Amino acid sequence: MPVLPCDPACCPLCGRANGCPRVAASPGTADCWCSALTISAQTLAQIPAPCRGVACLCPACAQGGNGAPDRPA
């Protein structure tokens, strides 16, 4: 089953679960683990425009190691 392009619980680059605590809690109540990372501009540029600010990257994609995507690019 394909992942919706901007599912807040899934990485917009690979479709894997992103582990964002904001999805598990009420929005704005917890900082995401990714807020402590520096994510490269090249990686951020790969996020589809409609998903920016909607869905966090997974740890692998945030660190630039996207690996095999779970959905077609």
C-alpha positions as CSV (number, residue, x, y, z in Angstrom):
1,M,0.0,0.0,0.0
2,P,1.5,3.3,-1.0
3,V,2.3,6.0,1.6
4,L,0.4,9.3,1.3
5,P,2.8,12.0,0.2
6,C,2.5,14.0,3.4
7,D,1.6,11.5,6.1
8,P,3.0,13.1,9.3
9,A,4.0,9.7,10.7
10,C,6.1,8.8,7.6
11,C,9.3,10.1,6.1
12,P,8.5,12.1,2.9
13,L,11.6,10.7,1.2
14,C,11.4,6.9,1.9
15,G,8.0,6.3,3.4
16,R,9.3,4.7,6.6
17,A,8.1,5.7,10.1
18,N,9.8,8.9,11.2
19,G,9.4,8.4,15.0
20,C,8.2,12.0,15.4
21,P,6.9,12.6,18.9
22,R,4.7,15.4,17.6
23,V,2.6,12.8,15.8
24,A,2.2,10.7,18.9
25,A,1.3,13.7,21.1
26,S,-0.8,16.8,20.5
27,P,0.9,19.0,17.9
28,G,3.2,21.5,19.5
29,T,3.6,19.6,22.8
30,A,6.9,17.9,22.1
31,D,10.0,18.7,20.2
32,C,11.0,16.2,17.5
33,W,14.3,14.3,17.7
34,C,15.2,15.9,14.4
35,S,15.2,19.5,15.8
36,A,18.6,18.7,17.4
37,L,20.2,17.7,14.1
38,T,21.7,19.7,11.3
39,I,20.2,18.3,8.1
40,S,22.0,19.2,4.9
41,A,20.5,21.6,2.4
42,Q,20.8,18.9,-0.2
43,T,18.7,16.5,1.8
44,L,16.1,19.2,2.7
45,A,15.8,20.1,-1.0
46,Q,14.6,16.6,-1.8
47,I,11.5,16.9,0.4
48,P,8.5,17.5,-1.8
49,A,7.2,21.1,-1.3
50,P,3.8,20.1,-0.1
51,C,5.4,18.0,2.7
52,R,7.7,20.6,4.1
53,G,6.7,21.5,7.6
54,V,4.2,18.6,7.6
55,A,6.2,15.4,7.9
56,C,9.6,14.8,9.5
57,L,12.4,12.8,7.9
58,C,13.3,9.4,9.4
59,P,16.7,9.1,11.1
60,A,18.3,7.4,8.1
61,C,17.2,10.1,5.6
62,A,17.9,12.9,8.0
63,Q,21.5,11.7,8.2
64,G,21.8,11.5,4.4
65,G,21.7,7.7,4.2
66,N,18.3,7.2,2.5
67,G,19.0,3.6,1.7
68,A,16.4,1.7,-0.4
69,P,13.2,3.7,-0.5
70,D,10.0,1.9,0.5
71,R,8.1,3.7,-2.3
72,P,9.1,4.8,-5.8
73,A,10.8,8.2,-6.1
